[in-house]
Amino acid sequence: MFFEALGARSDWAQRTRKMYGKAYSQLAIGPAGRTTRTSSGPSERVVNRATGAFILGALVLAACSPAVDPPMTRSCRGEYVDECRPYTYARIVGATLTPSGITLNDPVMRAQVHVDFTRCDMGTMPLTVEIAAFVGGDSVDAHITSPSDGGGSSNARVIPLTTIGPVTPGTTSIDVTIDNPFFANVPANSPITLQFAPIIDGCQGDLFTIAYQTGPVLGTH
């Protein structure tokens, strides 16, 4: 049988068989040009090869659809996800940058950054986290990385701030003190959105965003 042939090599086959196994078991696809009969209680139905192949193909497409599992799940079982190689997709589950209201352009100010993330157990490449400020637009726009490239509001901007890491495989968090990441290109005394993006081998995982209130520009207190 189709699903049995796949066996343990594909865990989605097991899920798909469980979801559609009853319907699949009622299909008996015979040699080309022939039809077979399947029994359903006291009555019988005739299913031709073309119909059976169509339904089977639909089940396979549904099982292979990227929507079945999230990107990290597929990456961690050895699949390519867009341009990302297997085991290189990561996901940030929590992040903070303190204190609030850091003065822009102040070389004395420091920031404390904490990031929690998950990554594939079989991954062997180091992970870094890119931090950017999203300004303008709205909360929906804040989850895109390049609002000026065909998305987001017309006044939305993403301003790169800094990169932290790298950290070695097996690490699940970063806790570090960094130089002031805010300069005059970031709006002063304004609510902005900070974006945290995990990067492994050039693969950007899921963005994590938090609200942040900037401080005044140095010398304008």
C-alpha positions in Angstrom: 0.0 0.0 0.0 1.1 3.6 -0.6 1.3 4.7 3.0 2.9 1.4 4.2 5.6 1.8 1.6 6.6 5.2 3.0 6.8 3.7 6.5 8.8 5.5 9.1 10.6 7.6 6.5 7.8 10.1 6.5 5.9 11.0 9.7 3.3 13.0 7.7 2.4 9.7 6.0 1.3 8.3 9.3 -0.7 11.4 10.1 -2.3 11.4 6.6 -3.1 7.7 6.8 -4.8 8.3 10.2 -6.8 11.3 8.8 -7.7 9.7 5.4 -7.1 6.0 6.0 -10.8 5.0 5.9 -11.4 6.8 2.6 -8.1 5.4 1.1 -9.0 1.8 2.2 -12.2 2.0 0.2 -10.2 2.7 -3.0 -8.9 -0.4 -5.0 -7.0 1.0 -7.9 -6.6 -1.7 -10.5 -4.5 -1.9 -13.7 -4.9 0.7 -16.4 -8.1 0.5 -18.3 -9.8 -1.6 -15.6 -12.2 -0.9 -12.7 -12.4 -2.5 -9.3 -15.2 -2.8 -6.8 -15.1 -1.9 -3.2 -17.7 -2.9 -0.7 -19.4 -0.5 1.7 -22.0 -2.4 3.7 -24.7 -4.2 1.7 -24.1 -2.0 -1.4 -21.1 -1.9 -3.7 -19.6 1.0 -5.5 -17.4 1.0 -8.7 -14.4 3.2 -8.7 -12.4 3.6 -11.9 -8.6 4.1 -11.9 -8.7 7.8 -12.9 -11.0 8.7 -10.0 -8.9 6.7 -7.5 -5.6 8.3 -8.7 -7.2 11.7 -8.5 -8.2 11.2 -4.9 -4.9 9.7 -4.0 -3.1 12.6 -5.6 -5.2 15.1 -3.6 -4.3 13.3 -0.4 -0.6 13.4 -1.2 -0.7 17.1 -2.0 -2.5 17.8 1.2 0.0 15.9 3.2 3.0 17.6 1.4 1.5 21.1 1.8 3.7 23.6 3.7 0.7 24.5 5.7 0.6 21.0 7.3 3.5 21.8 9.7 5.2 25.1 10.6 8.6 25.9 9.0 10.7 24.9 12.0 9.0 21.5 12.3 9.8 20.8 8.7 13.4 22.1 9.0 14.1 20.0 12.1 13.1 16.8 10.3 15.6 17.5 7.5 13.6 19.4 4.9 14.5 22.6 3.0 12.3 25.5 4.0 12.4 28.2 1.3 16.1 29.1 1.0 17.0 27.6 4.4 19.0 24.4 4.6 17.8 21.6 6.9 18.2 22.2 10.6 18.9 25.9 10.2 15.4 27.3 11.1 15.0 28.8 14.6 12.3 30.5 16.5 12.5 33.2 19.2 10.0 32.6 22.0 10.8 35.6 24.2 12.9 38.8 24.2 13.5 42.0 26.2 15.7 45.1 25.9 16.0 47.3 28.9 15.9 49.9 30.3 13.1 51.7 28.6 13.7 55.3 27.4 17.4 55.0 26.5 18.8 58.4 25.4 19.6 58.5 21.7 23.3 59.1 20.8 24.4 58.8 24.4 27.7 56.8 24.3 27.5 56.2 28.1 24.2 54.4 28.0 24.1 50.6 27.9 21.3 48.1 27.2 20.6 44.7 28.6 19.3 42.2 26.1 17.8 38.8 26.9 16.5 36.4 24.1 15.1 32.9 24.5 14.9 30.7 21.4 14.4 27.2 20.1 16.4 25.5 17.4 16.8 22.1 15.9 18.6 19.5 18.0 20.6 18.3 15.0 21.7 21.8 14.1 25.5 22.4 14.2 25.8 26.0 13.1 26.1 29.0 15.4 23.1 31.3 15.9 23.0 35.1 15.9 20.1 37.5 16.6 19.6 40.6 14.5 17.8 43.5 16.3 16.0 46.2 14.3 13.6 49.1 15.0 10.3 49.2 13.2 8.9 52.7 12.9 5.8 54.0 11.3 3.1 51.8 9.9 1.0 49.7 12.2 1.2 46.5 14.3 0.5 44.3 11.3 3.4 45.9 9.4 5.8 45.3 12.2 6.0 41.6 11.4 7.6 42.2 8.0 11.3 42.7 7.5 11.2 45.1 4.5 8.1 47.3 4.5 9.5 49.5 1.7 9.8 46.4 -0.6 6.2 45.9 -1.6 4.6 45.7 1.8 3.6 47.8 4.8 2.6 51.4 5.1 4.2 54.1 3.0 5.9 55.7 6.0 7.1 52.4 7.5 10.8 51.8 8.0 13.0 49.1 9.4 16.2 50.4 11.0 18.9 47.9 11.8 20.3 48.4 15.3 22.7 45.7 16.2 23.5 41.9 16.1 24.1 39.8 19.2 25.8 36.4 19.3 26.9 34.1 17.9 26.0 31.3 20.4 27.0 27.7 19.9 24.6 24.7 19.4 22.9 23.6 22.6 22.4 27.1 23.9 18.8 28.3 24.2 19.2 31.8 25.4 21.3 35.0 25.1 21.8 37.4 28.0 24.2 40.2 27.2 24.9 43.9 27.8 25.5 45.9 24.7 26.5 49.5 23.7 23.7 52.0 23.2 21.9 50.7 20.0 19.8 53.9 19.5 21.0 56.8 17.4 19.4 59.9 15.9 17.9 57.9 13.0 15.4 56.4 15.5 12.5 58.7 16.5 13.0 60.2 19.9 10.5 60.0 22.7 8.3 57.7 20.6 6.8 54.3 20.8 8.5 51.9 18.3 8.6 48.1 17.7 11.7 46.1 18.2 12.2 43.2 15.9 14.3 40.2 16.9 15.3 37.8 14.1 17.3 34.5 14.6 19.8 33.8 11.9 21.6 30.5 11.3 23.8 30.0 8.2 22.0 32.9 6.5 18.5 31.5 7.3 16.2 33.9 9.1 13.7 32.3 11.4 10.5 33.7 12.8 10.5 37.3 13.9 9.7 38.2 17.5 8.5 41.7 18.2 8.1 43.8 21.4 7.0 47.4 22.0 9.6 49.9 23.2 9.6 53.6 24.2 12.6 55.6 23.0 14.1 58.4 25.1 15.2 61.9 24.1 18.2 62.8 21.9 21.4 63.5 23.9 21.6 67.2 24.8 17.8 67.9 24.4 16.7 67.0 28.0 
